[in-house]
Amino acid sequence: MSLHTRVTNEVEILSGSNAVPVGSAIHGRKFEEIIVRHDRQDAIFWCFMNQRGRPSYTYSLGAEIQQVHDWISDNYKSSSNENKDDLRYFVCGSKTPGVYNLGGDLLHFAQCIRDRDYDAMRHYAETCVRMQYANSVGFDAPIVTMALVQGDALGGGFEHALAFDILVAERSARMGLPEIIFNLFPGMGAYSFLSRRVGRQMAERFILEGKIYSAQELYDMGIVDILVDDGEGEEAIADYTRRNSGRFAAERAVYRSRRVTSPVDLQELLKITHIWAETAMTLTDADVRKMERLASAQERRMNRTLGSVG
């Protein structure tokens, strides 16, 4: 299927060889920017970003992902639900070839900065970190969250991947925080999540150097938890859940304990977004033009990618 032709409601419930009709997973909701699948046999709920154009964090993408978060949370709050054990893992990935997510909506940022719209920048950042926080605590459900990075996860895309309990990456994946090139910093979770994983000094180096790292480099640093060959990410996750099914309670308890010993507090994330929005308002016209050029380069890249597979 051409990437120009988007499936707007690709929801399946998989149970062995039987498939429940499309749409029954979350009450028949239709999606434009994500594809979801609930694999009951392996107790995995898959959520794939599947955007038109530049794969970045937009309000529309966030709204659809929020619906999934809410459904998972409600699924566990419902005392009448007798099948809670068929959802143990939530996995977020991407269907865009070569890209997990390229981060913030740079053109939106540029316009806000030119308009001196601090409130809009702050609102965008706060909306993003609330979702990051939800990923980090598992939507108040007794599940394990996983990011599957196949391709580039840059800026906010890397921040998003860092928020999950487990970060799985294919070997060709690249991740980094390039915001320093236009005199800004990643303000939606990078400092908080990286410092918990690799310490303050390394987190600041990531942010201030702006280097893009290979999946292997990040695995060697302990940032990527599971490294797999290209094209094997989904099967590797399914195999992981099967092999560890007998110790799921202990695994979940370990990640809950991590949140106790190294908590990432929502208020901490929100305070950093305010610093980010304030800093954005100090950018020069030259900085903003760099931001716009990067967005244009990413857009051209995606057009080439779409054209090659169309």
C-alpha positions, -999 to 999 in steps of 0.1 A, spaced: 0 0 0 13 35 -9 20 57 21 -1 83 4 -31 60 11 -38 60 48 -57 34 66 -80 54 89 -93 26 111 -70 -4 112 -78 -19 146 -76 -56 151 -80 -78 181 -58 -109 176 -66 -140 195 -48 -170 181 -59 -173 145 -92 -155 151 -97 -118 145 -125 -98 162 -140 -73 138 -121 -41 131 -129 -13 155 -140 -33 185 -109 -26 206 -117 9 216 -154 12 208 -151 17 170 -131 49 172 -116 60 139 -80 72 137 -62 93 111 -27 95 126 -22 61 144 -27 24 138 -35 3 168 -36 -35 172 -43 -56 203 -26 -89 202 -44 -108 230 -23 -140 226 9 -121 236 -10 -96 257 4 -66 237 -13 -35 227 5 -20 197 2 17 188 20 29 156 23 65 147 12 68 110 12 105 100 8 124 68 38 145 60 66 152 85 63 128 114 63 152 144 44 158 175 12 176 166 -19 183 186 -39 159 163 -14 130 169 -15 137 206 -52 137 208 -55 103 191 -28 87 213 -46 102 243 -77 82 234 -57 50 235 -42 60 269 -77 67 282 -90 34 269 -62 14 286 -67 32 318 -105 27 317 -100 -9 308 -83 -16 341 -107 6 362 -137 -13 350 -145 -40 376 -166 -59 350 -136 -65 327 -127 -102 330 -99 -101 304 -74 -78 320 -46 -103 317 -47 -100 279 -31 -66 281 3 -66 298 24 -46 275 19 -13 256 42 -8 226 46 25 207 62 24 173 60 40 139 49 30 104 69 57 87 99 41 69 131 51 85 115 74 111 102 69 146 95 106 152 114 138 142 102 157 173 85 190 178 64 209 153 92 232 143 71 254 120 46 259 147 75 269 171 89 293 145 55 311 141 50 313 178 84 328 183 79 354 155 45 362 170 60 364 205 33 339 216 48 326 248 15 311 260 11 290 228 47 276 232 41 268 269 7 252 262 23 229 235 51 219 258 28 212 287 6 191 265 36 170 254 50 164 288 17 153 302 17 126 276 54 118 284 45 115 321 16 91 312 40 69 292 64 68 321 38 57 347 18 33 324 -15 52 323 -23 41 358 -26 6 346 -6 -25 358 13 -28 325 48 -24 311 54 2 284 78 -1 256 91 21 227 100 4 195 124 27 175 129 17 139 146 47 123 153 82 135 141 94 169 152 130 171 145 158 196 111 152 210 110 119 193 139 107 214 124 123 245 92 103 238 111 70 235 130 77 267 98 79 287 89 42 284 99 14 307 118 -4 280 135 11 249 138 -13 220 158 -2 189 167 -18 156 204 -14 146 198 12 119 180 35 144 195 69 152 187 90 182 197 124 194 189 159 206 198 184 178 180 215 193 213 231 202 218 240 165 191 266 167 201 277 203 174 259 221 173 228 243 150 198 244 125 208 270 100 180 270 116 153 292 151 148 279 169 162 310 147 143 334 146 110 317 183 109 305 197 120 339 178 91 355 194 67 330 230 80 326 235 108 352 235 146 351 269 150 333 261 126 304 226 141 301 240 176 298 266 164 272 238 149 251 219 182 252 248 206 247 266 186 220 236 178 199 252 146 185 231 120 168 240 85 181 236 51 166 214 25 183 246 5 191 262 34 209 231 40 230 229 3 238 265 4 250 256 34 272 227 16 287 201 39 272 187 14 247 176 -17 266 171 -42 238 190 -40 205 177 -61 175 185 -65 138 166 -44 113 131 -56 105 130 -78 136 117 -54 162 81 -65 164 89 -102 165 116 -95 191 91 -78 214 66 -107 209 93 -132 217 104 -112 248 68 -112 262 65 -150 256 98 -158 272 90 -136 302 54 -144 307 60 -164 338 78 -135 356 56 -106 345 45 -97 380 81 -94 391 91 -75 360 63 -50 365 73 -46 401 109 -38 392 98 -9 369 74 3 396 103 2 420 124 22 395 97 49 396 99 50 434 137 52 436 141 76 406 108 93 402 101 117 374 75 140 388 50 158 366 57 191 383 94 187 375 85 182 338 61 211 337 87 235 353 112 226 327 87 233 299 84 269 313 121 273 311 120 260 275 92 284 265 110 313 281 142 304 263 124 301 229 113 337 233 149 348 234 158 332 200 171 356 173 157 357 138 188 338 126 180 310 151 144 308 139 156 306 103 178 277 112 147 260 128 127 266 96 155 253 74 157 221 94 119 216 91 121 221 54 150 196 51 130 171 70 99 177 48 120 172 17 134 140 31 99 126 38 87 136 4 115 116 -11 107 86 11 70 87 3 78 90 -34 102 60 -34 76 37 -18 45 51 -35 
